[in-house]
């Protein structure tokens, strides 16, 4: 363990450097701070993109690890609690109203906040993880249906195209303003999620045992919901929906650090950032006029992984 975390940090640094250099035009470090076009591309496009990849991947990996620990379900990720789809619904409403930039971010965050409030209200004080995931599925389904309805009611094909492109998720053409808008919410959400480590360790013994160890299950539920809402809501608000990071990364990290939830949180955040940065670098290198959307690339990676995970679970149950 003592050598594995420095190795992860080194991989993260290499992934960040790759994100700064990679693209249709490769930019060598010697040109990063020059007055050349490469220097402008670095300052205006590559650096904000790499920073968002770092932040978004980190909070998605972290939230996935926390939700899998809280729900005691290896298939859990941020999409199952409805925050992603609710934030996406808010963003779609903003696009239909012709709102962009900070306004779109605000609409998406309102959607995420509404999902957290509804999630806590539907779950109740003593609902527990099962009620939590069922309420999340209700919210995710409802938000998805409303989003599909709004797309079908879009006033013209251009609005429909813009909505679909945004929903696919990407780090393309993001600016430092996007980084500054999202960072405080992601940081607060991440701090809240990181504070759940001790409670998640106790929860592995069961809810009754956790309560006997002094864990306040109502407070834990609130921390998980609020932390996920802030972190994942902000990530969706600036990038659209990027799936599977929160599902894939905790499983990979368990092979490195073991099953204990508290030891899994920081490695999952680092691993999520690495996966997102590498995937975003890869989509820029695919031949073609445009770029493959990051959300599509993550789905292409995540779907086979999900099938392998299901097969492993079935084999273990047999």
C-alpha positions, 0 to 999 in steps of 0.5 A: 500500500505504501508504494501504490499510492505514490504510483497512482499519483505518478500515473495521474501526473503523466495522464495530466501531462498527456492531456496537455500535449495530446490532440490533432496538434501535439504541443511540446512542453517547450511551447506551453508558455510561448507566444506561438499558437501552441501557447494560446491553445495551451492556455485557452483550451488544453489547460482548462480541459485537463483541469476539468478532466482531473476534477470531474474524473476525481469526483465521479470515482470518489462518489462511485466508491462512496455509493458502493460502500453505502449501498453495499452494492458493487453495481452502484454509481452516481447515476443510480441516485438520480443526481446526474439525470436531474442535473442533466434535466436542468441543463436541457431546460436552460438550453431550450430557453437559450441560456448558456454559460453560467446560467446553464450551470445554475440551472443544472445545479438547481436540478441537482439540488432538487434531486437531493431534496426529493431523494432525502424526502422520499427516503425518510429519516429511517429509510436506509440504503434500500429506500435510498436506491429505490428513491434514486431509481424513481428520480432517475427514471422521472428525470430521464422521461422529462428530458426525453419529453423536452427533446421531443418538444424542441422548437427546431432541429438545431436545439435538438442537436445542441441538447443531444451533443451536450447530454453526450458529455465532453470536455471540448471548448471549456474555459477557465470560467467553467473550472472556476464555476465548478471547483467550489461545488466539487470541492465541498462535495468531495470533502463531504464524501471523504468524511464518510470513510469511518462510517462506511467501514462500520457499515460493512458489519451491517446497519445494526452493528454500525449503529452500535458503534455510534454511527448516525445513519441519518447523518450518513445518508445526508452526507452521501446525498449532499456530497454526491449532489454537489460533486456530481451535479457540478460535474454534469453542469460543466461537461454533460453526462459522463457515465461509468467512471464511478462504476469502473474505477472502484472495482479496479482500485479494490485490487490495489488497496483491498475491500475496506471502504475508507482506504478505497476513497482517495485511490478511487478519486485518483483513478477516476481522474486518470481514467477520464484524462486518458479517455479524453486524450484518446478521443482527440486522437481518433481520426476524423474532422470532429471528436468523439464525445467523451461520454460515448467513449466512456460508454464504449469502455464501461459497457464491456466492463459492466458485462464482465462484472455481471459475469463475475458476480453470477459465477461467484453466486453459482 
